[in-house]
Amino acid sequence: MPSNKSVSDAPITQFINCRILRDHKIQREDLWVREGRILDPEKLFFDEKGFADQRIDCKNNIIAPGFIDVQINGGYGVDFSQASGDISGGVALVAKKNMEHGVTSFCPTLVTSPTSVYHQVLPQIKVQNGGPHGAGVIGVHLEGPFISEEKKGAHPPKFLRSFEAGGVTDLLETYGQLDNVVMVTLAPELSNSGPVIQELVKRGITVSVGHSMADLSQAEEAVNQGASFITHLFNAMLPFHHRDPGIVGLLTSEEVPPGRRVFYGMIADGIHTHPAALRIAHRAHPTGLVLVTDAIAAMGLPAGHHTLGQQEIDIQGLHAYVAGTKTLSGSIATMDMCVRHFKQATGCSVEAALEAASLRPAESLGLNHQKGTLDFNTDADFVVLDDALTVQETYIMGQQVWKK
């Protein structure tokens, strides 16, 4: 029989014997869920005279908000930058498989590609809620082609573009549409980048600076025009120099407008970023650090030959290289692996490690009113972990979607 007819007939689930991450602390509290949302138990008891229909014993495990990956190029043999016959099916496969790593939402990421690929792929990647079918798709992250040739990394140089038509026209000619796009990585030193940044921000799209030769003043100008993210800090940008720290200097810049925060992605796979560099970044600006996998199609596959967009890739151990070179080209790390490595490398708290994969990415996209927390009335997307931060269960909208 429903426990609280006054408000809703939907069943209420109470998660007991757990430690939950709320208000930046892991605390011993029960978690209450109804209709895919986190419930306030006080309102339930006193306003609705309600109680739980189902209790789930969490065996003293940790409950944290579901992980959000804002930079993932593919996985399990799927490459989002390949115009295959079944693009939506590929996204669905990655969405399904990624739940075992605690990921409840993600941004399929396209690297620098021919215009024809954007025009074919983008209309087929739809924003959608997560569920038993897979993690939710928040929207697309477009990494390139408006980036620096000197800092192209694994991006194919022949498809790089500049804002030669004045900016916004170039965007629409290249991408075809921006309907489901939530983030664009560009090099801010490119001519006419200012109007582009402003137009993207006006459309509600997060602008990230990266794959760039920008000095600090150019990076600060981009932030003042609306940019708010840095793509994989330290990688594919000028190295930190004491007289001009470049983009890295945004972490402690006094030119960031009051009330604004710059977020930065970090690939904590033990390969892309030295542990000392991880520690420097985290200690300089802890509330801006966003863990990203930057995973490629070879994530979840054995060593060997694979693709990333238009490039051939070789997997050797945990390293992914552009074939025939020693240029790193994305990772094969999973998000839960990054969380564990980040905690071990920095010595940060469990709370900080978990928030870097949940709250911070949600904040960077302006979604923290809905995702990335266990606050009352937010989406009941969460992950159950043991003390070693190994994923035991994943829940989306209050439903168990994966169990170890």
C-alpha positions, -999 to 999 in steps of 0.1 A, spaced: 0 0 0 14 35 -8 29 51 22 21 87 14 -10 92 -9 -11 129 -1 17 137 -25 25 107 -46 16 70 -50 52 62 -61 72 39 -39 99 53 -16 132 36 -12 154 41 18 191 32 16 203 23 50 237 14 67 256 37 43 279 67 44 268 94 19 287 123 4 268 154 10 279 190 17 315 180 10 316 155 38 310 117 40 284 113 67 264 85 82 230 91 69 203 73 51 194 82 15 158 85 5 146 82 -31 112 86 -49 104 89 -86 141 93 -95 148 121 -71 165 125 -38 140 130 -10 142 152 21 132 128 49 121 156 72 95 167 48 85 132 42 80 124 79 64 157 90 46 170 60 35 137 44 36 113 73 53 90 49 77 61 53 98 37 32 82 10 10 116 -6 5 148 -6 24 182 -15 9 211 -24 31 243 -8 17 266 -28 40 285 2 53 295 13 18 299 48 5 272 64 -17 285 92 -39 270 112 -67 273 94 -101 304 102 -121 302 126 -150 328 124 -178 329 156 -199 357 144 -222 354 109 -237 361 101 -273 347 66 -273 354 32 -259 347 -6 -264 356 -3 -301 334 28 -307 349 60 -319 325 90 -317 346 108 -344 340 80 -370 310 85 -393 298 49 -390 264 36 -401 251 33 -365 264 63 -346 235 63 -320 241 26 -315 278 33 -307 269 60 -282 244 36 -266 271 9 -262 295 32 -245 267 45 -223 258 10 -212 293 -3 -206 304 28 -187 279 23 -160 301 -4 -145 327 23 -139 302 46 -120 295 69 -149 259 81 -149 263 110 -174 288 119 -201 297 141 -230 305 122 -262 336 141 -275 345 146 -312 382 154 -320 392 174 -351 375 159 -381 364 167 -417 333 189 -420 314 160 -435 319 140 -403 305 167 -381 275 171 -404 268 134 -403 276 126 -367 262 156 -347 225 152 -357 226 116 -345 239 123 -310 209 132 -290 208 146 -254 190 120 -233 183 109 -198 201 79 -184 184 47 -173 188 9 -174 197 14 -211 228 34 -202 244 66 -188 227 99 -198 241 119 -227 244 155 -214 255 168 -249 285 168 -272 320 182 -265 336 194 -297 374 194 -292 387 211 -324 391 219 -352 397 255 -342 430 248 -324 467 255 -327 488 235 -352 518 237 -329 498 221 -301 476 198 -321 487 167 -302 470 137 -319 446 159 -339 452 155 -377 467 188 -390 450 188 -424 415 192 -408 425 222 -385 406 254 -392 408 291 -383 381 317 -379 388 332 -413 352 341 -422 349 361 -390 340 335 -364 304 324 -360 300 317 -397 330 294 -395 314 275 -366 282 269 -384 299 260 -417 321 235 -399 298 219 -374 265 223 -393 246 227 -360 251 233 -323 218 220 -310 232 192 -288 266 208 -281 275 216 -245 312 223 -247 337 235 -274 375 235 -270 393 261 -290 426 280 -290 419 316 -279 449 331 -297 432 324 -331 421 356 -348 384 364 -343 381 340 -314 366 367 -291 332 369 -309 331 331 -312 335 327 -274 308 353 -267 284 337 -292 289 302 -278 284 314 -242 253 332 -253 240 299 -266 246 282 -232 277 264 -244 308 261 -221 339 273 -239 372 256 -230 406 268 -239 431 241 -250 454 227 -277 468 262 -276 499 284 -277 481 312 -257 501 332 -232 484 341 -199 471 375 -211 454 358 -241 439 331 -218 427 358 -194 411 377 -222 392 345 -232 380 341 -197 367 377 -196 349 370 -229 332 340 -212 355 309 -214 354 289 -182 372 257 -187 407 244 -196 410 212 -217 433 186 -201 455 210 -181 493 208 -189 487 187 -221 488 204 -255 496 239 -242 527 260 -234 545 246 -204 544 267 -172 571 294 -172 577 317 -142 576 349 -163 546 338 -183 527 308 -169 505 306 -200 471 289 -197 482 272 -165 484 306 -149 446 308 -150 445 286 -119 457 315 -97 450 345 -120 436 377 -104 420 387 -137 392 361 -134 360 382 -129 345 382 -94 321 354 -88 335 333 -117 355 302 -115 377 285 -141 375 247 -142 401 225 -157 401 189 -169 428 165 -156 436 131 -171 446 113 -139 456 80 -156 492 80 -143 505 86 -179 493 120 -191 501 140 -160 529 134 -135 517 130 -99 537 161 -88 518 181 -115 485 168 -103 494 178 -68 505 213 -79 472 219 -98 450 205 -70 467 225 -43 466 257 -63 429 255 -73 411 225 -57 376 235 -65 382 238 -102 397 203 -108 375 181 -131 386 145 -137 382 134 -173 391 102 -189 398 115 -225 392 78 -233 394 65 -268 378 36 -287 404 12 -273 392 17 -237 380 -18 -226 398 -35 -256 431 -54 -257 464 -39 -268 469 -34 -305 459 -12 -334 428 11 -331 415 45 -344 409 79 -330 389 100 -355 411 101 -386 442 88 -369 456 53 -364 464 45 -328 487 19 -311 479 6 -276 510 -5 -257 502 -14 -221 483 16 -207 497 40 -233 478 50 -264 501 65 -291 496 79 -326 508 50 -347 545 51 -354 551 79 -329 553 86 -291 526 112 -292 499 104 -266 464 103 -281 438 101 -254 438 74 -227 423 40 -221 415 48 -185 381 45 -169 366 71 -146 368 49 -114 405 42 -122 411 80 -125 394 87 -91 415 61 -74 448 73 -90 439 109 -83 434 102 -46 466 82 -43 487 107 -63 476 138 -45 468 125 -10 435 144 -12 405 134 8 380 107 -4 355 135 -6 377 156 -29 385 127 -52 348 118 -55 337 154 -61 363 158 -88 344 132 -108 308 144 -99 302 178 -84 330 197 -102 320 185 -137 284 192 -130 293 227 -118 315 233 -149 284 227 -171 260 246 -148 241 213 -139 248 211 -102 212 221 -94 203 187 -109 233 164 -110 267 159 -93 253 161 -57 230 142 -33 211 173 -24 174 170 -19 153 171 -51 183 164 -74 184 134 -98 190 102 -79 221 93 -100 246 77 -76 273 51 -72 280 27 -43 317 22 -35 337 3 -10 365 19 10 390 12 -18 367 33 -41 359 3 -62 324 6 -77 299 -20 -63 267 -7 -78 255 22 -100 220 38 -98 204 61 -123 172 80 -115 170 58 -84 171 25 -103 199 0 -99 215 -2 -134 247 -21 -126 259 -44 -98 293 -60 -94 
